[in-house]
Amino acid sequence: MCFYRHPQGVTSIRTNNGSMRNRGVELEATYRLLRSKDFNIQIGANAAWNKILF
């Protein structure tokens, strides 16, 4: 790997002056259909709703 430094140095700096907020809801449900000593069957589902605010 080789690094090269520009002879004039850094001429500008990037900044992030913004703001961001994540909001949302996530739901999960599981139902056990069959339960025995050595065997289980279950069904699961999940849903999510997310919104990003700038």
N, C-alpha and C positions, 0 to 999 in steps of 0.2 A: 504494500500500500504506500502511495506517495502523496505527500501533502505539499501544496504549492501556496506560498503566501504572496499576495499581490504587492508589488513594491511601494505603491502609494498608500497602502493601509485601507481601513474601512472608510468609505465615503458616505454611506447611509445606513440607518438602522431601521428595521421593520418593527412596528409596534401594533398591538391589537388593543384598540381603545373602545371596543364594543362590549356589550353585555348579552348574555344568553341565559334563558331559563327553560328547563325541561319540566313538563307537567304531564301527568297521565294516570291511567288506571289499569291494573292488571287483575284478571280474575282466573281462578283455577278451580276445577271441580273433578272429583274422582269418585267412581261408584264401583264397589266390589260386587261382581256378579256371582262368583262361586268361591267358596272358601272351604278347603278340606285340610287334612293333616299334612299332606305332601304337595298340594296343588292349589294355586290361586289364579283367578281370572278377574281382572279389573279393567275398567274403561276410564280414560281421563281426557280432559279437554282444557284448553286455556285460551284466553282472548286478551288482547291488549289494545289500548287506545292511547296514543302519545301525541303531544303537541309541543313544538319547539317555538318559543317566543324570543324574538330578537329585539 
